[in-house]
Amino acid sequence: MSQTEQQVRTEIRAWLELNWDPQLPLREWRERLAESGWACPAWPRQHFGRGLPPDLALAANEELRRAGAVGPAIGIGMALAAPTLLEHANADLNDRLLRPIITGQHTWCQLFSEPGSGSDLAGLSTHATRDGDEWVVNGQKVWTTGAHHAAYGLLLVRTDPDVPKHRGISYFAFPMQQDSVEVRPLRQMNRRSSFNEVFLSDARVPHANLVGELHRGWPVALTTLAHERGLAGAIFGALPPTTDGRTAQEALAEARDYLKTYEWYPQRAGRADLVPSAARDAARNDEPVLRQRIAHLHTLESVARWSAQRARAAQRQGRPPGPEGSIAKLCGSEIARHANRAHTQIAGAAGMLNGQDGPGHDGAIAEVLVSTPAQSIAGGTDEIQHNIIAERVLGLPKEPPIDANVAYRHRRANE
């Protein structure tokens, strides 16, 4: 017998009445929440969920927040690792890894990109060889956020070089805390160090941590990438609903510590919200050309907001992330570029000044100008998103594959 929304709301309210205590230690509360299935009500019952359809799960989450109760830990674990594991991992792996994601015991990072393959993710060269019940991994990953404190990484690695590049890749839940893993921070031109390069030298991963089928990791990677395009919303949209009580305070401290890595992301997105006030402060808001630029920026923001609403509506209907994520990603890139140009037009040469000497909030405009190029690269380049939309939405023919039938070891480097 299927449940109604009112039944779900009544049930979780009754459970919260008996179990929610705002003075509980955060870990103890999340363990209780995970055990109940109300932490992730859309997940299967056998994997710490309630098996609810998306619309009823949304109603349950609304009740959780209405009560001021803290939800699961934020981050890549919940946003990328968990949905990928739920779709592709076996029961043993889900039993071992999902609960620590919910409670925040384990944080995750994404070991996908490499220095030599660029947007050609399937051209990765990090490789693994079987050694009994383990795989020995050698290679290098780059642009890895949070690698310095992650317990696990979502690792794409080549396990069969004698087949075409897309068919010899495997996907592992990789344990990061081992001596064979070296993490080096990357210094960005905006003076941040959000990303890392990761060196794997005879690092080991159990065969039991294989996600999906051996040598068939590419479809698993596509699942992760589909969720990655909504990563920012998944992370920033799940902060604790209140600051009252020990549980919420510990959750807020945890979230703030995690989000330090991402504190420059509003600047990466262009800070379109600062453009109108910047024009007024500079007494340039009456200039016709600038007004047209600001109006165009507002139009782009409205379109992006509607696209995001459409994606959320699809999610509530139980549809997996689709090409609309690529549209939203491209909208974000366009907004960042146009906001960058607007700030440049308004600030002029003063836009190069950072700190308290620069325009904006403590020189935020200078950081915008050097951060927005990353918006078109992170989470899949604009070119990749254009290909996805062309092929999956417009039905245009795919680009001719140069090495579709060539074994990876025989292909030309960076082809």
GUKOLLUM-233317 format. One line per field, with one value per residue: x, y, z of N, C-alpha, C, CB in turn; chain; residue number from 1. Coordinates in steps of 0.1 Angstrom, whole numbers. Glycine has a CB too. Example, Ala and Ser with C-alpha at 12.3 -4.5 7.8 and 13.67 -1.06 7.14 Angstrom:
<rs>
nxx [132;128]
nyy [-57;-22]
nzz [78;71]
caxx [123;137]
cayy [-45;-11]
cazz [78;71]
cxx [132;129]
cyy [-33;0]
czz [78;79]
cbxx [113;141]
cbyy [-45;-6]
cbzz [90;57]
lumza [A;A]
mikol [1;2]
</rs>
This chain:
<rs>
nxx [8;7;20;6;12;4;4;32;42;30;41;69;69;60;81;102;93;98;126;142;166;179;202;219;250;265;274;261;234;233;238;216;197;204;200;173;163;153;172;179;154;146;163;169;153;170;194;198;176;141;128;111;92;104;88;75;97;108;88;92;118;112;98;117;135;117;113;137;157;189;204;219;255;271;286;310;307;279;268;280;294;275;251;262;272;248;236;253;270;277;258;274;295;279;268;291;300;280;267;288;291;266;267;290;314;332;348;349;367;373;388;394;403;433;467;475;453;432;401;395;385;383;407;425;455;464;470;462;472;465;469;465;440;439;444;471;480;492;500;488;466;447;435;419;396;396;413;433;421;404;388;381;384;368;378;390;405;428;425;427;446;445;422;398;398;376;366;383;384;382;363;368;362;384;408;421;439;469;504;513;501;504;497;495;491;477;486;465;457;442;451;442;441;425;425;441;470;474;495;500;517;524;501;474;443;415;401;375;364;356;335;307;312;342;365;345;340;333;305;297;312;299;275;284;294;270;257;276;273;253;265;273;248;239;257;258;232;224;228;227;195;192;208;205;212;233;237;231;250;274;271;270;296;311;302;310;338;342;333;352;370;355;349;355;339;315;327;339;316;310;297;273;253;264;267;246;246;273;274;257;272;294;283;273;250;232;241;235;245;258;236;221;238;236;209;208;223;207;186;198;203;177;168;186;177;151;158;170;149;133;149;149;122;120;136;121;101;113;131;164;194;198;204;196;212;236;228;222;248;261;247;255;282;280;268;288;309;296;291;316;326;309;316;342;338;326;344;369;404;407;397;417;428;432;420;414;418;406;376;343;334;359;378;366;359;383;390;369;375;398;389;367;373;376;351;341;355;356;339;333;340;329;328;325;299;284;286;272;246;241;242;224;201;195;198;219;245;271;305;330;346;380;397;381;382;407;431;439;467;479;472;477;494;475;455]
nyy [-12;21;51;82;118;131;110;104;128;129;105;111;133;123;105;124;137;119;114;136;157;187;190;169;152;158;136;114;120;119;93;81;92;81;54;53;58;82;101;100;97;89;69;33;10;-10;3;24;41;50;42;59;77;104;128;124;120;145;159;148;157;184;184;177;198;218;212;220;202;187;176;151;149;175;178;163;136;131;144;134;108;91;90;77;53;41;36;19;3;-28;-46;-51;-31;-8;-12;-8;18;38;46;60;82;96;103;119;109;100;119;128;128;136;117;122;139;144;155;151;145;164;176;152;128;100;94;89;81;70;39;5;-26;-60;-75;-102;-99;-72;-41;-24;8;34;67;100;125;155;188;182;186;190;168;166;160;140;108;89;85;90;71;69;46;30;-3;-21;-20;-29;-27;-4;30;38;14;1;10;12;17;28;29;46;43;70;76;67;58;58;77;110;143;174;209;232;264;290;316;335;335;316;282;259;235;204;184;150;123;90;63;32;27;12;-5;-23;-51;-55;-30;-22;-4;-11;-29;-47;-31;-17;9;33;40;43;65;84;87;99;123;134;141;159;183;196;201;224;234;212;211;237;241;227;235;236;242;258;276;269;251;222;202;215;236;222;210;233;244;223;224;250;247;229;243;263;258;264;291;311;306;321;344;332;326;351;371;385;397;420;438;459;476;483;499;520;530;540;560;556;544;555;553;545;522;507;502;485;463;455;448;427;409;404;391;367;356;351;332;311;306;296;273;259;255;238;216;208;201;179;162;158;143;119;115;109;129;149;161;187;196;203;225;242;245;258;281;292;297;316;337;343;352;375;390;395;412;433;442;449;470;489;493;498;505;504;480;462;464;448;436;460;483;480;479;470;445;445;443;425;425;424;398;385;390;375;350;341;328;301;291;282;259;242;212;201;212;240;233;206;205;217;197;176;187;191;164;149;164;179;160;158;145;125;136;124;95;92;72;49;22;14;0;11;12;14;38;72;96;118;121]
nzz [0;-10;4;15;11;35;53;54;64;89;101;102;118;142;147;150;172;192;190;182;196;203;218;215;208;176;160;173;169;141;136;148;130;106;110;112;87;79;72;45;28;3;-5;-9;14;24;23;43;39;32;10;-4;-29;-49;-45;-21;-4;-5;9;34;40;42;66;84;83;92;118;127;128;122;92;70;66;47;14;-11;-7;-1;-23;-47;-44;-29;-46;-68;-58;-49;-73;-87;-71;-53;-28;-5;-6;-5;21;36;31;28;52;68;51;54;81;83;90;71;46;11;-21;-56;-80;-109;-132;-152;-158;-184;-201;-202;-213;-223;-207;-209;-219;-198;-181;-157;-141;-131;-117;-111;-80;-63;-40;-43;-60;-76;-78;-100;-110;-118;-106;-109;-100;-78;-54;-19;-14;5;30;27;32;14;-22;-54;-78;-110;-131;-153;-162;-182;-209;-234;-249;-266;-254;-238;-229;-211;-185;-150;-120;-87;-52;-35;-9;7;28;29;28;2;-12;-23;-17;-31;-28;-51;-63;-71;-95;-82;-57;-41;-28;-35;-49;-56;-66;-70;-63;-71;-60;-64;-49;-31;-36;-24;-42;-36;-34;-59;-80;-97;-128;-136;-157;-168;-161;-173;-178;-151;-143;-159;-145;-121;-132;-142;-119;-109;-122;-108;-84;-68;-59;-45;-24;-11;-6;16;43;79;94;116;143;169;198;207;187;162;163;162;137;121;125;114;87;80;82;62;39;36;16;-6;-6;-24;-45;-51;-63;-85;-99;-108;-94;-100;-86;-74;-94;-101;-78;-79;-102;-94;-72;-86;-99;-125;-134;-152;-177;-210;-225;-206;-190;-207;-207;-181;-180;-197;-184;-162;-175;-183;-158;-149;-168;-161;-135;-140;-155;-135;-118;-134;-136;-109;-107;-124;-109;-86;-98;-100;-121;-134;-133;-162;-196;-190;-169;-182;-197;-176;-166;-187;-187;-163;-169;-189;-175;-156;-174;-186;-163;-154;-175;-172;-146;-152;-170;-154;-132;-144;-146;-118;-110;-109;-84;-53;-20;6;-8;-33;-55;-46;-21;1;-21;-38;-65;-79;-74;-86;-113;-119;-113;-127;-152;-144;-142;-166;-170;-148;-136;-160;-192;-211;-238;-237;-226;-246;-266;-253;-252;-279;-289;-273;-268;-291;-310;-329;-350;-336;-329;-351;-340;-334;-325;-319;-322;-315;-296;-263;-256;-280;-291;-302;-282;-263;-282]
caxx [0;15;17;2;20;0;9;46;45;26;50;82;67;59;95;110;89;104;140;150;170;189;215;227;263;262;276;251;222;233;237;202;189;208;194;158;160;148;182;178;142;144;172;162;153;182;206;196;165;127;122;100;93;110;79;73;110;109;79;99;129;107;94;130;139;107;116;150;166;201;203;232;267;272;299;310;302;265;264;285;297;264;242;269;273;235;232;262;278;270;253;285;301;269;267;303;304;270;264;298;288;255;271;301;326;341;347;353;372;370;400;391;411;447;474;478;441;423;387;393;386;385;421;433;467;466;467;462;475;459;478;457;427;441;450;482;477;502;496;487;454;448;422;412;392;395;421;442;415;394;390;380;383;362;390;389;418;429;428;429;451;444;409;397;400;364;362;393;385;375;359;370;362;398;412;431;449;480;517;516;493;510;488;502;481;480;484;458;460;434;458;436;447;414;427;454;474;475;504;497;529;521;490;466;428;409;392;361;360;353;321;302;319;356;368;333;338;329;291;297;317;289;266;290;295;257;254;286;268;245;273;272;235;238;265;255;218;220;233;218;184;192;220;202;215;246;237;232;262;285;269;274;310;315;299;319;351;342;331;363;375;346;345;357;331;307;335;341;304;309;291;263;245;271;268;238;251;286;271;252;282;303;274;273;238;224;247;226;252;259;222;217;246;230;196;211;228;195;179;206;201;163;168;193;169;140;163;173;136;129;157;144;109;123;141;109;93;121;140;178;200;199;211;193;223;245;222;224;262;264;241;264;294;276;266;301;316;290;293;330;327;302;325;354;334;323;355;380;417;406;393;429;432;426;420;405;420;399;362;335;336;373;384;360;359;396;390;360;381;407;383;356;377;375;337;339;363;352;327;331;342;317;328;319;285;278;285;261;233;240;239;214;189;192;199;229;254;283;318;337;356;393;403;370;385;421;435;445;482;484;467;487;493;467;447]
cayy [0;33;61;96;128;134;99;106;139;124;96;117;142;114;100;135;140;109;112;148;164;196;190;156;153;157;122;105;123;114;78;78;96;71;41;54;60;96;110;100;89;83;57;20;6;-18;11;35;49;46;38;68;84;118;139;122;123;160;163;143;166;197;183;176;212;226;209;225;191;187;165;144;158;181;176;155;123;130;149;126;94;83;86;68;40;36;31;10;-5;-40;-45;-50;-18;2;-14;-3;31;48;52;70;94;103;108;128;103;100;128;122;137;131;115;120;147;142;166;148;142;175;172;138;120;86;92;89;71;63;25;-4;-40;-68;-82;-109;-93;-58;-35;-15;20;43;77;113;132;169;196;174;194;182;155;166;155;130;94;81;92;84;69;63;41;21;-16;-29;-11;-36;-24;10;37;38;1;-5;18;7;28;23;37;45;48;80;77;57;65;58;88;123;154;187;220;240;278;296;330;343;333;305;268;250;223;196;173;138;114;76;55;18;28;0;-4;-36;-54;-54;-16;-19;1;-15;-40;-45;-26;-11;21;46;43;47;79;93;90;109;136;140;147;169;196;202;200;236;235;201;214;250;241;218;239;234;252;267;276;266;237;216;195;225;244;214;209;245;244;213;229;262;242;222;253;272;255;269;304;320;302;332;352;324;327;364;381;394;405;432;447;471;485;489;509;531;536;547;571;553;537;562;552;535;510;499;497;474;452;450;442;414;400;400;382;355;351;346;320;301;302;288;260;251;250;227;204;203;195;166;154;154;133;107;114;111;141;147;172;201;200;209;238;251;247;268;294;297;302;329;347;347;361;388;398;399;423;445;448;456;483;498;496;502;500;502;466;454;465;439;441;472;494;477;481;458;442;442;440;413;426;419;383;381;391;364;337;336;318;287;287;276;247;233;204;198;224;245;226;193;207;219;184;168;192;188;150;143;172;183;148;160;133;126;138;112;90;89;60;41;8;13;-3;23;12;17;51;83;103;130;121]
cazz [0;-11;14;10;17;49;61;56;73;102;106;105;129;154;150;155;186;201;188;180;208;198;226;212;200;162;155;179;162;127;137;150;118;95;114;110;73;75;67;31;27;-11;-7;-6;28;27;23;52;34;34;-2;-8;-42;-47;-40;-6;2;-4;20;47;43;47;80;91;85;99;132;131;129;113;82;67;63;33;7;-22;-3;-3;-36;-58;-40;-25;-57;-77;-52;-49;-87;-94;-62;-48;-14;5;-7;0;35;43;28;28;65;72;43;60;94;81;94;59;35;-2;-32;-69;-86;-123;-142;-152;-165;-199;-208;-203;-213;-228;-195;-212;-222;-186;-181;-144;-143;-119;-120;-100;-71;-54;-37;-43;-72;-73;-87;-103;-119;-112;-107;-107;-97;-68;-42;-6;-13;17;42;23;36;1;-35;-65;-86;-124;-134;-165;-158;-194;-220;-247;-255;-268;-241;-230;-224;-202;-173;-138;-110;-74;-39;-32;4;5;39;29;25;-12;-18;-20;-21;-32;-31;-63;-60;-82;-98;-73;-45;-33;-30;-33;-56;-53;-75;-62;-69;-66;-63;-58;-39;-31;-33;-25;-53;-30;-35;-73;-82;-111;-134;-139;-171;-173;-152;-179;-174;-137;-143;-164;-134;-113;-139;-143;-106;-106;-127;-98;-72;-60;-52;-35;-12;-5;-3;27;55;90;93;128;151;183;203;204;174;151;163;157;123;114;125;104;74;77;79;48;29;34;3;-17;-2;-35;-56;-56;-72;-97;-106;-114;-85;-108;-76;-71;-106;-100;-68;-83;-112;-87;-65;-95;-106;-139;-137;-162;-190;-218;-229;-193;-185;-215;-203;-168;-183;-204;-173;-154;-183;-182;-144;-149;-176;-153;-124;-145;-158;-123;-113;-142;-132;-96;-109;-129;-98;-78;-105;-100;-133;-131;-139;-176;-203;-184;-161;-191;-200;-164;-165;-197;-182;-153;-176;-196;-164;-151;-184;-187;-150;-155;-184;-165;-135;-158;-176;-143;-123;-151;-141;-104;-108;-106;-70;-44;-7;9;-18;-45;-55;-41;-7;3;-33;-43;-79;-84;-73;-97;-127;-121;-109;-136;-162;-139;-143;-179;-170;-137;-137;-174;-199;-219;-250;-234;-224;-259;-272;-247;-256;-294;-292;-265;-269;-305;-319;-339;-350;-327;-335;-356;-331;-341;-320;-313;-323;-313;-282;-256;-256;-294;-296;-301;-270;-263;-294]
cxx [9;11;13;12;17;5;24;49;41;36;64;80;67;73;103;106;96;120;148;153;181;202;223;240;259;263;265;238;222;232;223;193;192;201;179;154;155;159;182;166;139;153;164;163;165;195;203;186;152;121;111;102;98;101;77;86;112;100;86;110;124;103;106;135;130;109;129;160;177;200;217;243;267;285;298;305;287;261;268;287;284;255;249;270;259;231;240;269;270;266;264;292;292;268;279;304;293;268;275;297;277;260;282;314;337;338;353;359;370;383;398;401;426;454;475;465;431;409;384;395;389;400;431;444;470;462;468;464;470;470;470;443;428;445;460;481;489;497;495;473;456;435;413;409;391;403;429;435;405;398;390;380;376;372;386;403;418;433;430;433;450;430;408;395;388;360;372;395;377;373;360;367;375;401;424;442;459;492;520;509;500;501;495;492;486;476;477;461;452;440;452;444;436;416;440;457;477;484;502;509;528;511;481;451;423;400;377;356;357;338;317;311;333;357;356;329;333;314;289;302;307;278;271;290;281;253;264;281;259;252;271;259;234;246;260;240;214;226;223;208;184;205;218;205;228;247;239;245;274;283;273;289;316;314;308;333;352;341;342;369;368;343;347;348;321;314;337;328;301;303;282;255;251;271;259;243;265;284;266;263;292;295;274;260;229;230;240;233;254;246;218;225;240;217;198;215;216;187;185;203;187;162;175;184;157;146;166;159;130;136;152;130;111;128;130;101;101;130;154;183;202;206;207;204;234;241;225;239;266;259;250;277;291;274;279;309;309;291;307;332;320;310;337;350;331;335;367;393;416;403;405;434;425;427;411;407;411;384;355;338;350;380;379;360;372;396;380;367;391;402;373;361;375;360;334;347;358;339;323;331;330;317;322;304;278;277;274;248;231;235;227;201;185;192;209;238;266;295;324;347;369;398;393;374;400;424;442;460;487;480;479;484;484;459;433]
cyy [12;43;75;106;131;123;100;117;136;115;102;126;134;109;112;139;131;110;125;155;174;197;177;160;150;142;112;108;118;99;74;81;85;58;41;54;73;105;111;91;83;71;45;17;-1;-10;25;45;44;41;46;74;98;128;137;123;137;165;159;153;180;196;183;190;221;224;214;214;191;174;159;154;163;177;166;141;122;134;140;111;86;80;76;54;34;30;20;0;-17;-37;-43;-37;-7;1;-8;12;42;55;62;83;102;110;118;122;102;111;122;133;129;130;111;126;143;153;163;146;153;171;158;129;106;83;91;78;65;49;17;-18;-48;-75;-90;-102;-77;-54;-24;-4;29;54;90;119;147;176;189;183;185;170;155;161;144;116;85;90;83;83;62;59;31;7;-26;-20;-17;-35;-9;17;37;25;-6;3;12;19;22;33;35;50;58;80;66;64;66;69;102;134;167;198;227;255;284;311;340;341;323;292;258;236;216;188;162;128;100;68;42;19;16;3;-19;-38;-53;-40;-12;-15;-3;-27;-37;-41;-19;1;33;49;48;62;88;96;100;123;142;147;159;183;203;202;212;237;224;204;226;250;233;222;237;245;261;266;273;252;232;210;205;233;235;211;221;247;235;218;241;257;236;233;263;270;262;284;314;316;313;342;345;325;341;375;391;402;418;443;460;481;491;500;522;538;544;558;569;545;543;560;541;522;501;494;485;461;446;443;428;404;395;390;368;348;345;333;308;297;293;274;252;246;238;214;199;196;181;157;149;143;119;105;117;124;139;159;186;205;207;223;247;254;258;281;300;303;315;340;352;356;375;397;403;412;435;451;455;469;493;503;502;497;497;487;457;455;456;444;453;483;492;479;468;457;437;437;428;413;421;404;378;380;380;350;332;327;303;282;279;263;237;225;201;211;228;237;212;194;209;206;176;174;189;174;145;151;174;171;150;148;136;130;125;107;86;75;50;26;5;10;9;23;15;31;62;91;116;132;126]
czz [0;-1;8;17;32;58;64;65;87;109;110;117;142;157;156;169;196;201;187;193;203;206;224;205;185;157;160;172;148;127;139;137;107;98;111;96;69;71;52;27;13;-14;-4;9;32;28;30;47;38;22;-7;-22;-39;-41;-25;2;5;8;34;50;47;61;89;94;93;114;137;132;119;104;80;65;49;27;-5;-19;-6;-17;-48;-55;-38;-37;-67;-71;-52;-63;-92;-84;-58;-33;-4;5;-1;16;42;42;29;41;69;63;50;73;94;86;83;50;22;-11;-45;-77;-101;-132;-140;-160;-180;-207;-210;-203;-218;-216;-198;-216;-210;-187;-168;-145;-131;-124;-108;-93;-60;-52;-38;-57;-68;-83;-88;-113;-111;-115;-104;-105;-87;-56;-30;-5;0;30;39;28;23;-11;-45;-76;-99;-127;-145;-160;-170;-206;-234;-254;-258;-254;-233;-223;-215;-189;-162;-128;-96;-63;-33;-18;3;16;38;24;11;-19;-13;-25;-20;-36;-43;-60;-73;-84;-89;-59;-36;-36;-27;-39;-52;-65;-66;-70;-63;-70;-56;-47;-41;-28;-34;-37;-49;-31;-50;-73;-96;-115;-137;-154;-176;-164;-159;-177;-160;-136;-149;-154;-125;-119;-140;-130;-103;-111;-118;-84;-63;-52;-42;-22;-5;0;9;40;67;91;105;134;166;187;199;190;162;151;158;142;115;114;115;90;70;74;65;37;27;20;-8;-15;-14;-47;-60;-65;-85;-106;-111;-105;-93;-98;-72;-82;-104;-90;-72;-93;-104;-79;-73;-103;-121;-143;-147;-176;-198;-221;-217;-188;-194;-211;-190;-170;-189;-193;-164;-162;-182;-168;-143;-156;-168;-142;-129;-149;-146;-117;-121;-139;-118;-98;-115;-118;-89;-84;-106;-112;-129;-137;-154;-183;-197;-175;-170;-195;-188;-163;-175;-193;-172;-159;-182;-186;-159;-161;-185;-174;-150;-163;-178;-154;-141;-164;-165;-136;-131;-145;-126;-101;-106;-92;-61;-30;-5;0;-31;-44;-50;-26;-5;-10;-40;-59;-85;-84;-84;-110;-129;-118;-119;-147;-158;-141;-156;-180;-160;-140;-151;-182;-207;-232;-249;-233;-237;-267;-267;-252;-271;-297;-285;-265;-283;-315;-330;-339;-341;-335;-339;-346;-339;-338;-314;-313;-321;-298;-276;-258;-270;-299;-295;-289;-272;-276;-292]
cbxx [-10;14;29;-13;19;-15;6;53;37;12;53;88;54;50;101;108;74;100;142;143;175;183;211;218;274;271;290;250;219;245;246;196;194;223;196;153;150;141;196;191;130;147;184;169;140;184;211;209;166;120;117;98;80;115;66;67;122;105;66;104;137;94;86;140;142;93;115;149;159;214;199;230;280;271;309;325;305;257;270;298;306;256;238;284;277;225;233;273;283;279;244;296;305;256;266;315;309;257;264;312;284;244;275;298;323;340;353;341;387;360;409;377;409;450;488;486;435;426;379;404;373;376;426;424;479;459;477;449;490;450;488;463;422;451;438;496;465;515;483;498;443;456;415;420;379;381;430;447;408;392;379;367;397;349;400;383;424;438;417;416;465;447;397;385;404;352;360;406;380;382;345;384;350;406;416;425;441;476;528;513;478;524;475;514;480;471;497;443;458;419;459;421;459;402;426;453;486;462;519;484;541;534;482;471;421;401;394;361;370;355;321;303;312;364;372;321;351;331;282;306;330;283;263;305;300;247;255;299;261;232;287;274;224;243;280;257;210;226;237;226;171;181;227;187;204;250;224;220;265;284;254;267;316;308;285;319;355;330;318;374;375;333;352;371;323;301;349;343;293;300;302;254;243;285;264;223;252;295;260;241;290;309;280;285;231;222;263;222;266;266;212;220;260;228;188;222;238;186;178;221;203;153;175;206;163;134;177;180;126;131;172;142;100;134;152;101;90;112;135;186;213;185;207;180;229;247;207;219;270;259;227;268;300;263;257;310;315;275;290;339;320;288;329;359;321;313;360;381;427;396;385;440;430;432;434;408;434;401;357;339;325;374;398;345;356;408;386;348;388;420;377;350;391;378;327;344;378;351;315;318;354;319;343;325;282;287;298;262;233;253;251;218;191;201;186;236;259;285;328;342;351;403;414;358;380;429;444;441;487;479;455;487;506;475;448]
cbyy [0;39;63;99;141;136;86;108;152;118;85;124;150;102;95;147;139;95;104;158;154;210;192;146;144;166;117;108;138;120;72;87;110;69;38;67;50;101;104;93;97;94;59;9;-2;-29;14;42;51;57;24;80;84;123;139;108;117;167;156;129;168;200;170;168;218;222;194;233;177;186;170;135;150;196;171;154;120;139;163;132;94;91;98;73;42;46;43;17;3;-52;-56;-61;-14;0;-29;-10;32;42;41;65;91;93;97;140;89;86;142;115;141;139;103;126;162;128;167;137;130;182;182;135;122;82;103;86;78;71;20;-3;-42;-79;-72;-110;-97;-53;-28;-22;28;37;74;123;125;176;199;161;201;179;155;180;167;130;90;73;95;92;61;73;34;26;-22;-38;-7;-51;-30;13;51;43;-8;-5;33;-5;33;18;32;52;36;94;77;45;57;45;88;124;154;187;229;235;285;294;333;340;346;303;266;256;225;188;178;131;118;71;63;12;41;-10;5;-39;-68;-58;-7;-32;17;-4;-46;-58;-37;-21;24;44;32;38;79;87;77;105;134;129;137;166;194;196;197;248;234;188;216;261;237;204;254;234;245;262;289;269;228;206;187;235;248;200;205;257;241;200;234;271;232;212;260;270;240;261;309;319;290;340;356;309;323;363;389;385;396;430;440;467;478;478;504;527;525;537;585;544;534;576;548;542;513;507;508;477;456;462;451;416;407;413;386;357;361;357;321;307;315;295;262;260;262;230;208;215;204;167;161;166;138;95;124;99;145;146;172;200;188;201;237;244;234;264;292;286;292;327;342;334;354;386;389;388;420;440;436;447;481;492;484;517;510;511;461;458;480;425;444;476;494;463;485;446;432;431;438;411;441;425;379;391;405;367;338;348;320;287;299;285;251;240;212;191;223;260;224;186;218;229;176;170;208;191;142;141;185;194;145;173;131;114;146;113;79;100;63;43;2;26;-16;23;-2;6;56;92;107;143;108]
cbzz [12;-25;23;13;9;50;54;42;68;102;95;93;127;151;137;146;187;198;176;170;219;197;240;204;205;154;159;194;162;120;148;162;114;95;129;117;69;88;71;24;30;-21;2;-14;31;18;9;53;19;40;-1;3;-50;-60;-48;-4;-6;-17;19;45;30;38;82;84;71;95;134;144;128;121;69;55;66;33;16;-27;12;7;-38;-63;-28;-15;-65;-80;-37;-45;-97;-101;-50;-49;-11;1;-21;-6;38;37;14;23;75;71;29;63;104;89;99;52;39;-9;-29;-77;-79;-126;-140;-158;-159;-200;-202;-216;-222;-239;-187;-223;-231;-174;-186;-132;-154;-111;-123;-107;-64;-41;-23;-33;-81;-74;-81;-108;-126;-117;-99;-119;-110;-64;-45;-5;-25;19;49;8;46;2;-40;-70;-79;-134;-121;-176;-150;-198;-217;-245;-247;-277;-244;-238;-236;-209;-176;-132;-113;-72;-30;-43;13;5;52;19;32;-18;-14;-25;-11;-42;-19;-75;-57;-79;-112;-73;-37;-37;-20;-40;-71;-41;-84;-59;-67;-72;-58;-53;-41;-22;-44;-12;-58;-16;-30;-81;-79;-121;-146;-137;-180;-173;-146;-194;-177;-128;-152;-177;-126;-109;-153;-146;-95;-113;-140;-97;-75;-68;-62;-41;-17;-14;-14;23;54;104;92;138;149;185;199;215;172;152;178;164;120;121;139;106;73;89;90;47;31;45;0;-17;10;-40;-52;-44;-65;-94;-97;-126;-77;-116;-64;-67;-118;-97;-54;-90;-122;-77;-57;-105;-103;-143;-124;-159;-189;-231;-235;-182;-187;-230;-201;-158;-192;-215;-164;-151;-198;-184;-134;-155;-189;-148;-117;-157;-166;-112;-114;-157;-131;-86;-119;-141;-90;-75;-119;-100;-144;-136;-132;-183;-217;-177;-155;-204;-203;-152;-167;-211;-177;-143;-186;-204;-153;-148;-197;-190;-138;-160;-198;-160;-126;-170;-184;-133;-116;-152;-144;-98;-120;-115;-65;-45;-2;23;-22;-49;-69;-48;-2;14;-30;-39;-84;-76;-59;-98;-128;-112;-96;-142;-166;-125;-142;-190;-167;-124;-131;-176;-208;-223;-256;-222;-214;-268;-271;-232;-254;-301;-288;-251;-261;-309;-325;-338;-364;-319;-326;-370;-323;-338;-310;-320;-336;-318;-281;-242;-252;-303;-288;-314;-264;-261;-301]
lumza [A;A;A;A;A;A;A;A;A;A;A;A;A;A;A;A;A;A;A;A;A;A;A;A;A;A;A;A;A;A;A;A;A;A;A;A;A;A;A;A;A;A;A;A;A;A;A;A;A;A;A;A;A;A;A;A;A;A;A;A;A;A;A;A;A;A;A;A;A;A;A;A;A;A;A;A;A;A;A;A;A;A;A;A;A;A;A;A;A;A;A;A;A;A;A;A;A;A;A;A;A;A;A;A;A;A;A;A;A;A;A;A;A;A;A;A;A;A;A;A;A;A;A;A;A;A;A;A;A;A;A;A;A;A;A;A;A;A;A;A;A;A;A;A;A;A;A;A;A;A;A;A;A;A;A;A;A;A;A;A;A;A;A;A;A;A;A;A;A;A;A;A;A;A;A;A;A;A;A;A;A;A;A;A;A;A;A;A;A;A;A;A;A;A;A;A;A;A;A;A;A;A;A;A;A;A;A;A;A;A;A;A;A;A;A;A;A;A;A;A;A;A;A;A;A;A;A;A;A;A;A;A;A;A;A;A;A;A;A;A;A;A;A;A;A;A;A;A;A;A;A;A;A;A;A;A;A;A;A;A;A;A;A;A;A;A;A;A;A;A;A;A;A;A;A;A;A;A;A;A;A;A;A;A;A;A;A;A;A;A;A;A;A;A;A;A;A;A;A;A;A;A;A;A;A;A;A;A;A;A;A;A;A;A;A;A;A;A;A;A;A;A;A;A;A;A;A;A;A;A;A;A;A;A;A;A;A;A;A;A;A;A;A;A;A;A;A;A;A;A;A;A;A;A;A;A;A;A;A;A;A;A;A;A;A;A;A;A;A;A;A;A;A;A;A;A;A;A;A;A;A;A;A;A;A;A;A;A;A;A;A;A;A;A;A;A;A;A;A;A;A;A;A;A;A;A;A;A;A;A;A;A;A;A;A]
mikol [1;2;3;4;5;6;7;8;9;10;11;12;13;14;15;16;17;18;19;20;21;22;23;24;25;26;27;28;29;30;31;32;33;34;35;36;37;38;39;40;41;42;43;44;45;46;47;48;49;50;51;52;53;54;55;56;57;58;59;60;61;62;63;64;65;66;67;68;69;70;71;72;73;74;75;76;77;78;79;80;81;82;83;84;85;86;87;88;89;90;91;92;93;94;95;96;97;98;99;100;101;102;103;104;105;106;107;108;109;110;111;112;113;114;115;116;117;118;119;120;121;122;123;124;125;126;127;128;129;130;131;132;133;134;135;136;137;138;139;140;141;142;143;144;145;146;147;148;149;150;151;152;153;154;155;156;157;158;159;160;161;162;163;164;165;166;167;168;169;170;171;172;173;174;175;176;177;178;179;180;181;182;183;184;185;186;187;188;189;190;191;192;193;194;195;196;197;198;199;200;201;202;203;204;205;206;207;208;209;210;211;212;213;214;215;216;217;218;219;220;221;222;223;224;225;226;227;228;229;230;231;232;233;234;235;236;237;238;239;240;241;242;243;244;245;246;247;248;249;250;251;252;253;254;255;256;257;258;259;260;261;262;263;264;265;266;267;268;269;270;271;272;273;274;275;276;277;278;279;280;281;282;283;284;285;286;287;288;289;290;291;292;293;294;295;296;297;298;299;300;301;302;303;304;305;306;307;308;309;310;311;312;313;314;315;316;317;318;319;320;321;322;323;324;325;326;327;328;329;330;331;332;333;334;335;336;337;338;339;340;341;342;343;344;345;346;347;348;349;350;351;352;353;354;355;356;357;358;359;360;361;362;363;364;365;366;367;368;369;370;371;372;373;374;375;376;377;378;379;380;381;382;383;384;385;386;387;388;389;390;391;392;393;394;395;396;397;398;399;400;401;402;403;404;405;406;407;408;409;410;411;412;413;414;415]
</rs>
